[in-house]
């Protein structure tokens, strides 16, 4: 194997490793986004319950 071939192989290995890391980070990001959405929904529902609001009330306020 020539020096250039070794460099190419090394770079390909590094790329593969980074791609795996990226996949892991993307999975973590999706998990965090899902948890945030659940928490946001919980807060919204609690607010609606405390203020006796229906979904129609909220949508009406948003649409103006």
C-alpha positions in Angstrom: 0.0 0.0 0.0 1.4 3.4 -0.9 1.5 6.4 1.4 -1.4 8.0 -0.6 -3.5 4.8 -0.3 -2.8 4.7 3.4 -3.9 8.3 3.8 -7.0 7.6 1.8 -7.8 4.6 4.0 -7.2 6.6 7.2 -9.4 9.4 6.0 -12.1 7.0 5.0 -12.0 5.4 8.5 -12.2 8.8 10.1 -15.2 9.8 7.9 -16.9 6.5 8.8 -16.3 7.2 12.5 -17.6 10.7 12.3 -20.7 9.5 10.4 -21.5 7.1 13.2 -21.0 9.9 15.8 -23.3 12.1 13.7 -26.0 9.4 13.6 -25.8 9.2 17.4 -26.0 12.9 17.8 -29.0 13.1 15.5 -30.8 10.4 17.5 -30.1 12.3 20.7 -31.4 15.5 19.1 -34.7 13.8 18.1 -35.0 12.4 21.6 -34.5 15.8 23.2 -37.0 17.4 20.7 -39.6 14.8 21.5 -39.2 15.3 25.3 -39.4 19.1 24.8 -42.6 18.7 22.7 -44.1 16.5 25.4 -43.2 19.0 28.1 -44.6 21.9 26.1 -47.8 20.0 25.5 -48.1 19.3 29.2 -47.6 22.9 30.1 -50.3 23.9 27.5 -52.8 21.4 28.8 -52.2 22.5 32.4 -52.7 26.2 31.4 -55.9 25.3 29.5 -57.3 23.4 32.5 -56.4 26.2 34.9 -58.1 28.7 32.7 -61.1 26.6 31.6 -60.0 26.9 28.0 -60.9 24.5 25.2 -58.8 23.8 22.1 -61.2 25.9 20.2 -60.6 28.8 22.5 -56.9 28.5 22.1 -57.0 28.2 18.3 -59.4 31.2 18.1 -56.9 33.3 20.2 -54.0 32.2 17.9 -55.9 32.9 14.7 -57.0 36.2 16.0 
